[in-house]
Amino acid sequence: MIKSIAHSDHEASLLPGDERRRSQRVIIRVPLTLELSKGGKSFMVSAHTVAVNIHGAMVLCRESLDSDTKVEIINDRTRERATARVTRAPRHSAEGFLTPLEFVNPFPMFWQISFPPSNWKPNDE
């Protein structure tokens, strides 16, 4: 299921960071593998996205990754790779760690979806 989150004039409904968002987020679950080095050793971490945009994603994984950690994101569906970094400390949840990742360079086609235009708003129902 894909769900787009549009900006709103009602700041109370915004999630932290929404007011600074550079591009539209799309709520979608994409399986990922994160490849990184820690203590001089390379290892892989299974993860999946919670939300994506052309600049990166919010991912859920079982490992807590330090802020500014460099990671190679592997899209398990397409096998495509992109270099990213952890932008801030992950938040712990019952399912794991919510970790914000930002691509080193914007990569709109990494997720293989079309993003809504920046001025898109859902119809009020």
C-alpha positions as CSV (number, residue, x, y, z in Angstrom):
1,M,0.0,0.0,0.0
2,I,1.3,3.4,-0.9
3,K,0.2,6.5,1.0
4,S,1.4,10.0,0.3
5,I,1.8,12.6,3.1
6,A,1.1,16.1,2.0
7,H,2.0,19.3,3.8
8,S,-0.9,20.9,5.8
9,D,-1.6,24.4,7.0
10,H,-2.3,22.8,10.4
11,E,1.1,22.6,12.1
12,A,-0.4,20.5,15.0
13,S,-0.9,17.6,12.5
14,L,2.7,17.7,11.4
15,L,5.2,15.1,12.5
16,P,8.6,16.5,13.8
17,G,10.6,17.6,10.8
18,D,7.7,18.0,8.4
19,E,7.9,21.7,8.4
20,R,11.5,21.4,7.0
21,R,10.7,18.8,4.4
22,R,12.3,19.3,1.0
23,S,10.2,16.9,-0.9
24,Q,7.0,14.8,-0.6
25,R,7.1,11.7,1.5
26,V,5.4,8.5,0.4
27,I,4.5,5.9,3.0
28,I,5.7,2.6,1.6
29,R,7.4,-0.6,2.9
30,V,10.4,-1.5,0.8
31,P,12.8,-4.3,2.0
32,L,16.4,-3.1,2.3
33,T,19.8,-4.3,3.3
34,L,22.1,-1.7,4.9
35,E,25.8,-2.3,4.5
36,L,28.1,-0.5,6.9
37,S,31.4,-0.7,8.7
38,K,31.6,-0.6,12.5
39,G,34.9,-1.0,14.4
40,G,36.7,-1.7,11.1
41,K,34.4,-4.6,10.3
42,S,31.9,-4.6,7.4
43,F,28.4,-6.0,8.1
44,M,24.9,-6.1,6.8
45,V,21.6,-5.1,8.5
46,S,18.1,-6.1,7.3
47,A,15.7,-3.2,7.3
48,H,12.6,-1.8,5.6
49,T,11.3,1.6,4.8
50,V,8.5,3.4,6.7
51,A,8.5,6.5,4.4
52,V,10.6,7.5,1.4
53,N,11.4,10.6,-0.6
54,I,13.9,11.6,-3.2
55,H,16.4,12.5,-0.5
56,G,16.3,9.3,1.5
57,A,14.0,7.4,3.8
58,M,12.9,6.6,7.3
59,V,13.8,3.0,7.9
60,L,13.1,0.5,10.6
61,C,15.9,-1.9,11.6
62,R,16.9,-3.9,14.7
63,E,20.3,-2.2,15.0
64,S,20.8,1.3,16.5
65,L,23.1,3.3,14.1
66,D,25.0,6.3,15.3
67,S,24.3,9.7,13.8
68,D,26.5,10.5,10.7
69,T,27.2,6.8,10.1
70,K,27.7,6.2,6.4
71,V,25.7,3.3,4.9
72,E,25.2,1.7,1.6
73,I,21.5,1.1,1.0
74,I,20.6,-1.9,-1.1
75,N,17.0,-2.0,-2.4
76,D,16.2,-5.7,-2.0
77,R,13.6,-5.5,-4.8
78,T,15.8,-3.9,-7.5
79,R,19.3,-4.7,-6.1
80,E,20.1,-1.0,-6.8
81,R,22.6,0.6,-4.3
82,A,22.9,4.2,-3.0
83,T,25.2,5.8,-0.5
84,A,23.6,7.5,2.5
85,R,24.2,8.7,6.0
86,V,22.2,8.6,9.3
87,T,21.0,12.1,9.8
88,R,20.2,11.9,13.5
89,A,20.0,9.4,16.3
90,P,17.4,6.7,15.8
91,R,14.2,6.5,17.9
92,H,13.5,3.2,19.6
93,S,10.1,1.7,18.9
94,A,8.5,-1.7,19.8
95,E,9.5,-2.9,16.3
96,G,13.1,-1.7,16.3
97,F,14.9,1.6,15.6
98,L,13.4,4.3,13.4
99,T,16.4,5.6,11.6
100,P,16.4,8.6,9.2
101,L,18.7,8.1,6.2
102,E,19.7,10.8,3.7
103,F,21.2,10.0,0.3
104,V,24.6,11.6,-0.4
105,N,23.0,12.8,-3.6
106,P,19.2,13.1,-4.3
107,F,18.1,9.9,-6.1
108,P,14.5,10.2,-7.2
109,M,14.3,6.8,-9.0
110,F,15.9,4.7,-6.3
111,W,12.5,3.7,-4.9
112,Q,11.0,3.1,-8.4
113,I,7.9,5.2,-7.7
114,S,6.6,8.5,-8.9
115,F,6.4,11.2,-6.3
116,P,3.6,13.6,-6.1
117,P,4.4,17.2,-7.0
118,S,5.5,19.5,-4.2
119,N,2.2,21.4,-4.2
120,W,0.0,18.2,-4.1
121,K,-2.7,18.1,-1.5
122,P,-5.2,15.3,-0.8
123,N,-8.9,16.0,-1.2
124,D,-10.7,16.6,2.0
125,E,-13.2,13.8,2.6
